[in-house]
């Protein structure tokens, strides 16, 4: 079997494909390129491939048509419909494997890092030091008079201690929008912070949420009660624009908003207006309605916003995790067993 692999895979996964399954691999990982392969180059590459393992290359109907020998597609993402034409693959009776939850742990870790960074001004303080705002001549003993050494930046009204003071998490209410794989991992990590959790997800019942010490709530109630709102839903017809001007108005002026899901889920302009007019205390954003975010975007000028370049799922372990998931299912398919994660299960019949 010939395979074209454009996803990033672990060495152990590549070894299993080559040595254990006897697959001839053309390996072109995206991390070793500037970006996605041009369409014409990609179509030529897959022309005689029987197995296609992709990360971010677009597997359109035209690509599937060009790959006349194609038997199986594996996509190293939690939502393969982002770059694979599932309908076209199904028409050809080609199963599409994928890796749901591959980066749930990574995103959950990152989410709490962003919450802390926004509430306690960690990223902003780092920026101010790097740009010289709070640097200067060192003081020997700012406390002066005590028996122990106590050096600080000072405690006056212009000091970082006063200007960058933020709230503790303990006793706050955190609202999790979407209690799927990522939302559940976020909830699991909340225990040590002594917060109360609210969860909104129409597909998960109250008993299931209770297993994660999370109270089920409707979206409006969650937004109204929460001190922190964090979003973890995929982009679908029902979630596109889920949180807009009206929803942001519902939130407390003292609340923080976090989005590590997708920019299309919120009205970014409505969020920006709230942040500019003190309608919200702060935000942490890893995703935007345009990516990369333009260098002159007004979000980048706000001191109460933590901005990162779509990094929440970029942990080192994610590649190992999706590699193992995909290769397990490729092996199952070739052995005549049903793979565990198939986007179009009807093709298995």
C-alpha positions, 0 to 999 in steps of 0.5 A: 500500500502506498501512503501520502502523509502530510500530517505531523506524525511521531516517529513511532507512528511512522515506524508502525506504518512502515515496519508493522503494516508494510506501508510505503510512505511519502512523508511531507509533514507540514512542520517542515514546510512553509505552509500547505502544499499548493493544490496542483502539487498536492493533487499530483502527489496523491494521484496513486495513493491508497492511504492519505494522512493529512493535517491541514491540506484541503482534501476537496472533491477534486483531490479525491477524484484525482486520487483514483486508488484512494481507499482510506483518509485519516485526518489528524484533527478533532473535526475533519470536516474543516479540511476534508470533503466528507460527502465526496469521500462518502460517495467514493465509499472512502472512510475518513478517520479522525482524532477527536479530543487529541488536544483536549488536555492541551487546550484545557491547560492553556485555558487556565493559563490564560484565565490567570494571565488575564485576571492577574495581569501576568502577560501585561506585566511581562510586556511592561517590564520588557518595554521599560515601564517598570524598570529603573534603578534598584532599591536596597530596601524599600520597606526601610526600618524592618529587621529583614530585607524587603525589596519591592517595586514600591507600594504607591499609587503608580506602583505595579502592585497597585496598577496591576492588582487583580482578583483571586479565583477562589470563590468565583464562578466560571462558566464553561460553554461547551462540555465536550472533551475540552470543556470536561478537561477544563472542569477537571482542572478547576478543583484546585482553584476553589471555583464554582462551575456552570456548564452550558451544553444542550447535548449533555444532561445535568447528571453528566455535568455533575460528574465534573462538579458542574451545574448545568445552566442555560446560556443566558444564566451562565453569562449572567452569573459567571465571573469568567466565561470560557468557550469550548464548542466547535463551529456548526450552524448552531454555534456560529455567532453564538455569543454576540452583542446581546450575550456580552451585554448580559455578562457582568462588567467585572467578568472576563471572557476567554475564547480558545475555540474558534473566532466564528463562534463570537461577534468579535466587534461586539466583544471589542466594544465591550472591552473598550467601554468597560463593559467587561473587565478583560479577555483572553483570546487565542482565536480571531475572525481573521488569522493571522490577526492584522498588526493594526487590529484594535484588540492588540492595543488594549491592556485588558486583553491577553492575545496569543496566536492560536496556540492552545492546542500546540502542546508537544504531546498532541502529535503523539496522541493523534498519531497513536489514535490514527495508526490504531484505526488504520491498523484496525481497518486494514485488519478488517476490524471497525476503526473507533473514530470514523466520520462517515461510518456508513462507508464501513458497510 
